[in-house]
């Protein structure tokens, strides 16, 4: 979030309204999962760190989808979104129309605007900072990467010229602008078409400053691009040679007189789970999944019920000890997916805190932890309010 009270108020417009026809999937690429989070959420992460406001522009039939995916990522109220105003608005027919609608949704207090494509999920904080600094100093800034290939100018089926790539560059996003500069550009242009926001500023005679782009800040356009992006995130999460997968599950009865702890988070409720430790079924399922991934037994062998050392102990602390066991066997936690089955209480408001607590114990980024809550629609011990269960899948990767 943007907490620099001495600097200009920064707002971001994230353009996520495209139809993604070249990907060939019914789901627009910006809503496809990369690892454990949608592409547009991943693209947003470094921008949230500098922005006081974020407007996400989505197609009319995808506004509710975007809002739902944001809630799963912890919005509003999660630490990633804390202090940042985030809203989803309906986009326009063309990209530039969507940008104009995003600009209109920003508050009047915003002085510097970043415009970023949701299809660029690998933008770095370093690049964002370069763009912000140049936009503040010069009024408009665009990151540009070198052209790696020889460029030909073609007419029909004939090459008519070979262009000097030393004077060419590939435009990227985010692009940054003083708010007044971008507002003026689109007001003056009217219906004139542009391919990016820097071009709009150029066309009204304003200077646009170039900052160094990033070769890793690729745009996902085709089905092959999406496949490559998925593989790239998979490598980051350890889904590669040397990766191992384990599963775990746990169930405890609900009883009076116990506090309810799930994934390390105290949940306000009239009952708690019965067990020797704090009976945190979510943490226990994750522990067994991790131990299973490295073929190291189960938690009963390390923390046996009845041992006074583990009476009412925090299962999150036990999870940290399991992580140490995994590392002793030459692996590191890479990602975890947990499903909690409970008829009551409602767990969705607590999911961001659960993800954060598990990520801290595992020593991984919060984006590598998924927590879901579901019910059995009144059937079985969970549905009857007699118990809560949890199931987990864990991926570990071999340490180089």
TARA-V10323 format. One record per residue. N is the residue number from 1. RES is the residue in one small letter. PHI is phi in radians with two decimals (* if undefined). OMEGA is omega as a letter, one per 30 degrees, with the letter a starting at -180 (none if undefined). Layout:
n: <N N>
res: <RES RES>
phi: <PHI PHI>
omega: <OMEGA OMEGA>
//
This chain:
n: <1 2 3 4 5 6 7 8 9 10 11 12 13 14 15 16 17 18 19 20 21 22 23 24 25 26 27 28 29 30 31 32 33 34 35 36 37 38 39 40 41 42 43 44 45 46 47 48 49 50 51 52 53 54 55 56 57 58 59 60 61 62 63 64 65 66 67 68 69 70 71 72 73 74 75 76 77 78 79 80 81 82 83 84 85 86 87 88 89 90 91 92 93 94 95 96 97 98 99 100 101 102 103 104 105 106 107 108 109 110 111 112 113 114 115 116 117 118 119 120 121 122 123 124 125 126 127 128 129 130 131 132 133 134 135 136 137 138 139 140 141 142 143 144 145 146 147 148 149 150 151 152 153 154 155 156 157 158 159 160 161 162 163 164 165 166 167 168 169 170 171 172 173 174 175 176 177 178 179 180 181 182 183 184 185 186 187 188 189 190 191 192 193 194 195 196 197 198 199 200 201 202 203 204 205 206 207 208 209 210 211 212 213 214 215 216 217 218 219 220 221 222 223 224 225 226 227 228 229 230 231 232 233 234 235 236 237 238 239 240 241 242 243 244 245 246 247 248 249 250 251 252 253 254 255 256 257 258 259 260 261 262 263 264 265 266 267 268 269 270 271 272 273 274 275 276 277 278 279 280 281 282 283 284 285 286 287 288 289 290 291 292 293 294 295 296 297 298 299 300 301 302 303 304 305 306 307 308 309 310 311 312 313 314 315 316 317 318 319 320 321 322 323 324 325 326 327 328 329 330 331 332 333 334 335 336 337 338 339 340 341 342 343 344 345 346 347 348 349 350 351 352 353 354 355 356 357 358 359 360 361 362 363 364 365 366 367 368 369 370 371 372 373 374 375 376 377 378 379 380 381 382 383 384 385 386 387 388 389 390 391 392 393 394 395 396 397 398 399 400>
res: <x x x x x x x x x x x x x x x x x x x x x x x x x x x x x x x x x x x x x x x x x x x x x x x x x x x x x x x x x x x x x x x x x x x x x x x x x x x x x x x x x x x x x x x x x x x x x x x x x x x x x x x x x x x x x x x x x x x x x x x x x x x x x x x x x x x x x x x x x x x x x x x x x x x x x x x x x x x x x x x x x x x x x x x x x x x x x x x x x x x x x x x x x x x x x x x x x x x x x x x x x x x x x x x x x x x x x x x x x x x x x x x x x x x x x x x x x x x x x x x x x x x x x x x x x x x x x x x x x x x x x x x x x x x x x x x x x x x x x x x x x x x x x x x x x x x x x x x x x x x x x x x x x x x x x x x x x x x x x x x x x x x x x x x x x x x x x x x x x x x x x x x x x x x x x x x x x x x x x x x x x x x x x x x x x x x x x x x x x x x x x x x x x x x x x x x x x x x x x x x x>
phi: <* -1.49 -2.07 -1.52 -1.24 -1.57 -1.72 -1.21 -1.33 -1.83 -2.13 -2.12 -1.91 -1.76 -1.54 -2.34 -1.82 -1.21 -1.56 1.01 -1.11 -1.30 -1.34 1.36 -2.04 -1.11 -1.53 -0.96 -0.97 -1.17 -1.81 -1.25 -1.34 -2.00 1.24 -1.90 -2.50 -1.12 -0.96 -1.18 -1.21 -1.12 -1.10 -1.39 -0.92 -1.21 -1.29 -1.08 -1.21 -2.05 -1.78 -1.46 -2.46 -2.35 -1.99 -1.74 -1.81 -2.18 -1.06 -0.95 -1.49 -2.13 -1.07 -1.16 -1.08 -1.07 -1.12 -1.12 -1.18 -1.12 -1.08 -1.10 -1.45 1.95 -1.68 -1.53 1.66 -1.18 -1.09 -1.17 -1.84 -1.03 1.50 -2.00 -1.34 -2.18 -2.52 -1.98 -2.22 -1.35 -1.47 -1.91 -1.21 -1.90 -0.97 -1.12 -1.14 -1.15 -1.08 -1.06 -1.15 -1.14 -1.06 -1.13 -1.47 -1.30 -1.23 -1.15 -1.31 -1.21 -1.87 -2.19 -2.04 -1.86 -2.04 -2.30 -1.51 -1.10 -1.47 -1.98 -1.48 -1.96 -1.13 -1.77 -1.11 -1.08 -1.15 -0.99 -1.11 -1.08 -1.16 -1.04 -1.04 -1.22 -1.14 -1.12 -1.33 -2.08 1.73 -2.72 -2.54 -2.34 -1.34 -2.29 -1.83 -1.09 -1.50 -1.39 -1.95 -1.17 -1.94 -1.90 -1.67 -2.11 -2.17 1.13 -1.91 -2.01 -1.43 -1.89 -2.92 -1.89 -1.48 -1.41 -1.23 -1.13 -1.87 -1.94 -2.67 -1.73 -1.29 -2.17 -2.20 -1.33 -1.85 -2.13 -2.60 -1.07 -0.92 -1.11 -1.17 -1.26 -1.01 -1.12 -1.03 -1.26 -1.19 -1.27 -1.17 1.11 -1.62 -1.05 -1.54 -2.35 -1.74 -2.65 -1.29 -1.06 -1.10 -1.06 -1.20 -1.02 -1.18 -1.76 1.50 -1.59 -1.34 -2.09 -1.55 -1.68 -2.07 -1.13 -1.39 -2.37 -1.06 -1.40 -1.48 -1.41 -1.78 -1.49 -2.11 -1.89 -1.07 -1.15 -1.03 -1.13 -1.06 -1.15 -1.12 -1.06 -1.14 -1.09 -1.18 -1.02 -1.12 -1.09 -1.56 1.58 -1.49 -2.66 -0.98 1.64 -1.46 -2.34 -2.15 -2.33 -2.14 -2.65 -2.65 -2.79 -2.45 -2.37 -1.31 -1.51 -2.40 -1.30 1.42 -2.18 -1.40 -1.68 -2.12 -2.35 0.93 1.40 -1.98 -1.30 -1.90 -1.08 -2.90 -1.37 -2.32 -2.35 -1.62 -1.47 3.14 -1.29 -1.54 -1.36 1.07 -1.29 -1.11 -1.16 -1.12 -1.12 -1.11 -1.13 -1.05 -1.14 -1.12 -1.13 -1.11 -1.12 -1.11 -1.93 0.91 -1.99 1.53 -2.35 -1.19 -1.08 -1.31 -1.79 -2.30 -1.18 -1.02 1.71 -1.31 -1.00 -1.12 -1.97 -1.18 1.05 -1.25 -1.24 -1.18 -1.14 -1.17 -1.15 -1.08 -1.08 -1.22 -1.15 -1.01 -1.09 -1.10 -1.03 -1.20 -1.07 -1.65 1.45 -2.25 -2.16 -1.03 -1.99 -2.77 -2.46 -2.21 -2.12 -2.09 -1.85 -1.91 -2.70 -1.30 -2.70 -1.40 -1.24 -1.79 -0.94 -1.12 -1.70 -1.01 -1.02 -1.16 -1.10 -1.05 -1.13 -1.13 -1.12 -1.05 -1.09 -1.20 -1.42 1.30 -2.20 -1.18 -1.00 -1.14 -1.58 -2.11 -2.01 -2.25 -2.20 -2.13 -2.54 -2.12 -1.90 0.93 1.47 -1.83 1.25 -1.08 -1.17 -1.13 -1.51 1.32 -1.65 -2.73 -2.28 -2.11 -2.56 -2.28 -2.45 -2.14 -2.17 -1.96 -2.10 -2.14 -1.17 -1.31 -1.01>
omega: <l a l a a a l l a l l l l a a a a a l a a l l l a l l a a l l a l a a a l a a l l l a a a l l a a a l l l l l a a l a a a a a l l l l l l l l l l a f l l a l a a l l l a l l l a a a a l l a l l l l l l l a a l l a a a a a a l l a l l a l a a l a l l l l a l a a a a l l a a l l a l l a l l l a a l a l l a l a l a l a l l a l a l a l l l a l l g l a a l a a a a l a a a l a a a a l a l a l a l l l l l a l l l l l a l l a l a a l a a l l a a l l l a l l l l l l l l l l a l a a l a l l a l l l l l l l l l a l l l l a l l a l a l a l a a a l a a l a l l l l a a l l l l l a l l l l a l l a l a a l l a a a l a l a a a a l a l l l l l l l l l l l l l a l l l a l l l l a l a l l a a l l g l a a a a a l l l l a a l l l l a a l l l l a a l l l l l l l l l a l a l a l l a a l l l l a l a l l l l l a none>
//
